[in-house]
Amino acid sequence: MYKTIPVKATFTDEEQVFWVNQCEHANSLINSAIYHTRQTHYSKLEQQQDAFTTYWRGDELRYGWKTYKCGTTYPELDKVLKDNPHYKAMAAQSAQQTLKTVGESIISYNGLVTAYYKGEVERPSLPKYRKRGGLASVTFPRQALNYKDGCFYPSISRDTKPHLLTDITLQLPEFIDSDWVKEVTIRPNLGELWIDWVIDDGKEPISNNSNLDYTQAWSFDHGGTNWLTGVSTRGKSLIIDGRKLKSMNQGYCRLVAKYKQGKSDFYWDSNLDRVQRKRNNQMRDAINKAARFIVNQCLNDRVGNLVIGWNEGQKNGSNMGKRNNQNFVVIPTGRLIERLKQLCPEYGIVLTITEEAYTSKASFLDGDFLPKHGEKPEGWKPSGSRIERGLYKTARGFLINADCNGAANILAKVATQLRVSLVEVVRGALTLPQRIDLFTRLNKSYRKRCVDGLLALAATTV
């Protein structure tokens, strides 16, 4: 399986200058390619008599070129820009990788043109120029890397090599085998340089894990204070605490407001870079810990199915008030789902993403019907109701955790599809969920216990 492992770069001063220079040339090369693309495209439009048009948009009369597909391709860019000074300053294969990104952008633009005339998207525009003097990523495929004595030596152009004061090397992390490396990218990120190692560790996705029971499932409902609330068909329940994440985001928002006070909306400086880096690292750490915890929970319980409730676009245009938006919208649940999509195939866990309409209103214990979004029957009413924050009352007067009720309803939506039984999801499992703190409870020994337990389980089943 291909994976990308980002590592913060630790370069010497000479290496830092070299890589910044290469990123500047990559940025300029992209702008050169976009300039050629635009000039070629508009010169072809000028040859067409009906390419220029006027049209109305709302109450405003507009004019300009009609939207046509762009005929520029990567091979054309590579041929035209071979003598460009920015191309020559970079290694040939690295420059080619940079031009391929422009070629891919043009392909995406052409796809949007087709969708535009079908009325699916708004009018697209050609790729725009990057900021002058900025930095862009520099990519080296495996062919442009020479491995020696635990380091990779990237290819360097003939025009640049005579000016070097030191050898340019990329230190391979200890946990990566040199044979796994397929590509290396040096990219700027908020005032720092990072190295992305693209590897293939030889592991293949597992379609059927004999150690897992595919008639069992864990289901998770996402929120704010209770980031993830889970219920399993084995009668267990838990809550992954989200208060720490909320606190981190509030601190981030306060600092951004402090540094931007009296400045324009577009103001940015090194202090804001530092604040943004810290917040991004905290969110990435929380995502990785939560994903690993959920996968380990499935492995420990020998559960083969994982269900997540998620409505696409539900956070777009959310209008729950300033404070609630800050506490809910910025919680990176979407990125957590993407991380689970990467981890689950490694262990044979089947991940199911389902819409979660009406799961918070309906009563699981009363067996309420769960309509899909936009398909609610006329006169539909839930049997129970949420009487206060975190507490749900069923028709028979039972008090259960409101988020557990939602997680159980999410599981009920796909129970028939996954062929799982909900018999053991009883009142006790929905009443007293175990609360998990990702930042204090989970440590290295926890993961080691989970791995050792899985190995012992595999040994007993052989």
C-alpha positions in Angstrom: 0.0 0.0 0.0 1.2 3.5 -0.8 1.5 5.9 2.1 2.7 9.4 2.6 4.7 10.1 5.8 5.3 13.9 6.5 8.4 14.7 8.5 9.6 18.2 9.5 12.9 19.0 7.8 16.0 19.7 9.8 18.4 21.2 7.3 21.7 23.0 7.8 21.9 26.6 6.8 23.5 25.8 3.5 20.8 23.1 2.8 18.0 25.4 3.8 19.2 28.1 1.3 19.4 25.5 -1.4 15.9 24.1 -0.9 14.4 27.5 -0.6 16.0 28.4 -3.9 14.6 25.3 -5.5 11.1 26.0 -4.2 11.3 29.5 -5.6 12.3 28.2 -9.0 9.5 25.7 -8.9 7.1 28.5 -8.1 8.4 30.6 -11.0 8.3 27.6 -13.4 4.6 27.0 -12.5 3.9 30.7 -13.3 5.8 30.4 -16.6 3.7 27.3 -17.5 0.5 29.1 -16.6 1.5 32.1 -18.7 2.1 29.9 -21.7 -1.2 28.1 -21.2 -3.2 31.3 -21.0 -1.5 33.0 -24.0 -1.9 30.0 -26.1 -5.6 29.5 -25.1 -6.6 33.2 -25.7 -4.7 33.3 -29.1 -6.8 30.3 -30.2 -10.0 32.0 -29.0 -9.1 35.2 -31.1 -9.1 33.0 -34.2 -12.7 32.1 -33.6 -15.3 34.7 -34.6 -17.9 33.8 -32.0 -15.5 33.3 -29.0 -16.3 36.7 -27.5 -19.7 37.3 -26.1 -21.9 39.5 -23.9 -24.3 38.0 -21.4 -26.5 38.9 -18.5 -25.9 37.7 -15.0 -28.7 38.8 -12.7 -29.2 42.5 -13.3 -25.6 43.0 -14.6 -24.4 43.0 -18.2 -21.1 41.2 -18.6 -18.8 40.4 -21.4 -15.7 38.3 -22.1 -14.5 35.1 -23.7 -16.8 32.1 -24.0 -15.8 29.2 -21.9 -13.9 26.6 -24.0 -11.7 23.7 -23.1 -7.9 24.4 -23.0 -5.8 22.4 -25.5 -2.5 22.7 -23.7 -1.0 19.5 -22.4 1.9 18.5 -20.2 4.1 17.2 -23.2 3.6 20.6 -24.8 4.7 22.5 -21.7 7.7 20.3 -21.2 8.8 20.9 -24.8 8.3 24.7 -24.8 9.9 25.3 -21.4 13.0 23.1 -21.6 15.1 26.2 -22.1 13.4 28.2 -19.4 16.0 29.3 -16.7 13.8 28.0 -13.9 13.6 24.7 -15.6 17.4 24.5 -16.0 17.9 25.5 -12.4 16.1 22.4 -11.2 16.8 18.7 -11.8 15.1 17.6 -15.0 12.8 15.0 -13.4 11.9 17.4 -10.6 11.0 20.1 -13.2 8.9 17.6 -15.1 7.0 16.7 -12.0 6.3 20.4 -11.4 5.0 20.9 -14.9 2.8 17.8 -14.5 1.0 19.5 -11.7 0.0 22.3 -14.2 -1.0 19.7 -16.7 -3.3 18.1 -14.1 -4.8 21.4 -13.3 -5.7 21.9 -17.0 -7.3 18.5 -17.1 -9.4 19.4 -14.1 -10.3 22.7 -15.7 -11.5 20.9 -18.8 -13.6 18.6 -16.7 -15.2 21.6 -15.0 -16.0 23.1 -18.4 -18.0 20.0 -19.3 -19.8 20.2 -15.9 -20.4 23.9 -16.4 -22.4 23.4 -19.6 -24.5 20.7 -17.8 -25.3 23.3 -15.2 -23.6 21.4 -12.4 -21.0 24.0 -11.4 -20.4 27.8 -11.8 -18.3 29.2 -14.5 -14.7 27.8 -14.1 -11.5 29.8 -14.7 -8.1 28.8 -16.0 -5.4 28.0 -13.4 -4.4 31.3 -11.7 -0.8 32.6 -11.1 0.9 31.8 -7.9 2.3 34.7 -5.7 5.4 36.2 -7.1 8.5 35.2 -5.1 6.6 32.5 -3.3 7.6 28.9 -2.7 6.2 25.7 -4.3 6.8 22.0 -3.7 9.7 20.2 -5.3 9.2 16.5 -6.0 11.8 13.9 -6.8 10.7 10.4 -8.1 12.8 7.4 -7.0 14.8 7.5 -10.2 16.1 11.0 -9.3 17.4 9.8 -5.8 20.6 8.0 -5.1 20.7 6.0 -1.8 24.1 5.8 0.0 25.1 5.4 3.7 21.6 5.9 5.1 20.9 9.1 3.1 19.3 9.9 -0.2 21.2 12.2 -2.6 18.8 14.0 -4.9 19.7 14.9 -8.5 20.9 18.4 -9.0 21.0 20.4 -12.3 24.3 21.2 -14.0 23.6 24.9 -13.7 23.1 24.7 -9.9 25.7 22.2 -8.9 28.9 24.4 -9.3 27.4 26.9 -6.8 26.9 24.4 -3.9 28.9 24.7 -0.7 28.0 21.3 0.6 26.5 18.0 -0.4 22.7 18.0 -0.4 21.3 14.9 1.4 17.9 13.8 2.7 18.3 11.8 5.9 16.0 8.7 5.8 13.9 8.3 9.0 14.8 5.1 11.0 11.3 3.6 10.6 11.4 3.7 6.8 13.2 1.1 4.7 15.1 2.5 1.8 13.5 0.0 -0.6 10.0 1.4 0.3 10.7 4.9 -0.9 9.0 5.8 -4.2 9.0 9.6 -4.2 10.1 12.5 -2.0 8.6 15.9 -1.9 10.1 19.0 -0.1 7.2 21.4 0.5 6.9 24.7 2.3 4.3 24.9 5.1 3.7 28.0 7.2 7.2 29.2 7.2 8.9 25.8 7.5 10.0 23.0 5.1 8.6 19.5 5.4 9.6 16.3 3.7 6.9 14.0 2.4 8.1 10.4 2.0 5.9 8.5 -0.3 6.5 4.8 0.4 5.1 1.4 -0.5 5.7 -1.0 2.4 4.4 -4.0 0.5 1.3 -4.5 2.7 -1.8 -5.4 0.8 -5.4 -4.6 2.0 -7.0 -7.4 3.8 -10.4 -8.3 2.5 -11.3 -10.9 5.1 -9.6 -11.1 8.5 -10.2 -14.5 10.1 -9.7 -13.0 13.6 -12.7 -10.6 13.2 -16.4 -11.4 13.4 -18.3 -9.6 10.6 -21.6 -10.1 12.3 -20.5 -7.6 14.9 -20.1 -3.8 14.6 -19.1 -0.6 16.3 -21.1 2.6 15.5 -20.0 6.2 16.1 -21.9 9.4 16.3 -19.9 12.7 16.1 -20.5 15.9 18.0 -18.7 18.7 19.9 -18.2 18.2 23.6 -18.6 14.4 23.1 -16.5 14.2 19.9 -17.3 10.6 19.2 -19.9 8.4 20.9 -19.7 4.7 20.1 -22.0 1.8 20.7 -21.2 -1.8 19.7 -23.4 -4.9 19.1 -21.5 -6.6 22.0 -23.3 -4.3 24.5 -20.4 -1.8 25.0 -20.4 2.0 24.7 -17.9 4.8 25.0 -17.4 8.5 24.5 -14.2 10.1 23.1 -14.0 13.4 24.9 -13.9 16.5 22.7 -13.5 19.2 25.4 -9.7 19.3 24.9 -10.2 19.9 21.2 -12.7 22.7 21.8 -10.2 24.3 24.3 -7.4 24.1 21.7 -9.6 25.7 19.0 -10.7 28.5 21.4 -7.1 29.3 22.3 -6.2 29.3 18.6 -9.1 31.7 17.8 -8.1 34.0 20.6 -4.5 34.3 19.5 -5.5 34.9 15.8 -7.9 37.6 16.9 -5.1 39.2 19.1 -2.6 39.3 16.3 -5.1 40.5 13.7 -6.6 43.2 15.9 -6.7 46.5 13.9 -5.3 44.7 10.8 -7.0 43.8 7.5 -8.6 40.4 7.0 -5.7 39.4 4.7 -3.0 40.3 7.2 -0.5 37.4 8.0 2.9 37.3 9.7 5.3 34.9 11.3 3.4 34.9 14.6 0.3 33.7 12.9 2.4 31.1 11.1 3.5 29.8 14.5 0.0 29.7 15.9 -1.4 28.0 12.8 1.4 25.4 12.8 0.7 24.5 16.5 -3.0 24.2 15.9 -2.6 22.0 12.8 -0.2 19.7 14.7 -2.6 19.4 17.6 -5.5 18.5 15.3 -3.4 16.0 13.4 -2.3 14.4 16.6 -5.9 14.1 17.8 -7.0 12.6 14.5 -4.2 10.0 14.6 -4.9 9.0 18.2 -8.7 8.8 17.7 -8.3 6.7 14.5 -5.8 4.4 16.2 -8.0 4.0 19.3 -11.1 3.1 17.2 -9.2 0.6 15.1 -7.7 -1.0 18.3 -11.1 -1.1 19.9 -12.4 -3.1 16.9 -9.4 -5.4 17.0 -9.6 -6.0 20.7 -13.4 -6.8 20.5 -12.9 -8.8 17.3 -15.5 -6.6 15.6 -15.3 -6.6 11.8 -17.6 -3.7 10.9 -17.2 0.0 11.7 -20.1 2.5 11.0 -19.7 6.3 11.1 -22.7 8.7 10.8 -21.8 11.5 8.4 -23.9 13.9 6.2 -21.9 15.4 3.3 -21.7 19.2 3.4 -23.4 19.4 6.8 -20.8 21.9 8.1 -21.0 24.1 5.1 -23.0 27.2 5.8 -23.7 26.1 9.4 -25.6 28.7 11.3 -25.6 27.6 15.0 -24.3 30.8 16.4 -20.7 32.1 16.8 -19.8 30.0 19.8 -21.5 26.7 18.6 -19.9 27.1 15.1 -16.5 27.5 16.8 -17.0 24.4 18.9 -18.5 22.1 16.2 -17.6 23.2 12.7 -13.8 23.3 13.2 -13.6 19.8 14.8 -11.9 17.7 12.1 -14.3 14.8 11.9 -14.1 14.7 8.1 -10.3 14.2 8.2 -10.8 11.5 10.9 -13.0 9.6 8.5 -10.4 9.9 5.7 -7.8 8.6 8.2 -10.0 5.6 9.0 -10.4 4.9 5.3 -6.6 4.5 5.2 -6.3 2.3 8.4 -9.3 0.0 8.2 -8.2 -1.9 5.0 -4.9 -2.8 6.6 -6.7 -4.9 9.2 -9.7 -6.1 7.3 -12.2 -3.9 9.0 -15.2 -2.9 6.9 -15.8 0.8 7.1 -19.4 2.0 6.3 -20.3 5.7 6.1 -24.0 6.4 6.4 -26.2 9.4 6.5 -27.5 10.2 10.0 -30.8 12.0 9.4 -33.2 11.9 12.4 -30.9 9.6 14.5 -30.8 12.1 17.3 -34.6 12.6 17.4 -35.8 9.0 17.0 -35.9 6.5 20.0 -33.8 3.4 19.5 -35.3 1.4 22.3 -38.8 2.1 21.0 -37.8 1.0 17.5 -38.7 4.2 15.7 -38.7 4.3 11.9 -35.6 6.1 10.6 -36.3 8.0 7.4 -33.6 9.3 5.1 -32.9 13.0 4.7 -35.7 14.7 2.8 -37.9 11.6 2.9 -39.7 12.0 6.2 -43.2 10.7 5.9 -46.0 13.2 6.7 -47.0 13.0 10.3 -43.8 11.2 11.5 -43.0 11.9 15.1 -40.4 10.4 17.4 -41.5 8.3 20.4 -39.1 9.9 22.8 -37.5 13.3 23.3 -34.3 14.9 24.5 -35.3 16.4 27.8 -32.0 18.1 28.6 -28.4 18.3 27.4 -27.1 14.7 27.0 -30.3 13.0 28.3 -32.9 11.2 26.2 -36.3 10.0 27.5 -38.0 7.1 25.7 -41.7 6.5 25.4 -41.6 4.1 28.3 -39.8 6.6 30.6 -36.3 5.1 30.4 -33.5 7.7 30.6 -30.5 7.0 28.4 -27.5 8.9 27.0 -28.7 11.1 24.1 -25.5 10.6 22.0 -25.5 6.8 22.6 -29.1 6.8 21.4 -27.9 8.6 18.2 -25.0 6.1 17.7 -27.4 3.1 18.1 -29.8 4.6 15.6 -26.9 5.1 13.1 -26.2 1.4 13.5 -29.9 0.5 13.1 -29.9 2.3 9.7 -27.4 -0.2 8.2 -28.1 -3.3 10.4 -29.9 -5.1 7.6 -27.3 -4.2 5.0 -24.4 -5.4 7.2 -26.4 -8.4 8.6 -25.7 -7.5 12.2 -27.9 -8.2 15.2 -28.9 -5.4 17.6 -30.1 -7.8 20.4 -27.2 -6.9 22.8 -27.6 -3.2 22.4 -29.7 -2.8 25.5 -30.6 0.0 27.9 -27.5 -0.6 30.1 -25.1 -0.1 27.1 -26.9 3.2 26.3 -26.9 4.5 29.9 -23.3 4.5 31.2 -20.8 5.0 28.4 -17.1 5.0 29.3 -15.4 8.4 28.7 -12.0 8.3 27.0 -9.5 11.2 27.1 -7.2 10.8 24.1 -4.5 13.2 25.5 -4.0 11.7 29.0 -5.2 8.1 28.9 -3.7 6.8 25.7 0.1 6.3 25.8 2.7 4.0 24.1 2.0 1.2 26.5 -1.7 1.2 25.4 -0.8 0.6 21.8 1.7 -2.0 22.7 -0.9 -3.9 24.8 -3.3 -3.8 21.8 -0.7 -5.1 19.4 0.4 -7.8 21.8 -3.2 -8.8 22.4 -3.8 -9.1 18.6 -0.7 -11.2 18.1 -1.7 -13.5 20.9 -5.2 -13.8 19.4 -3.8 -14.6 16.0 -1.5 -17.3 17.6 -4.4 -19.0 19.3 -6.5 -19.1 16.1 -3.8 -20.6 13.9 
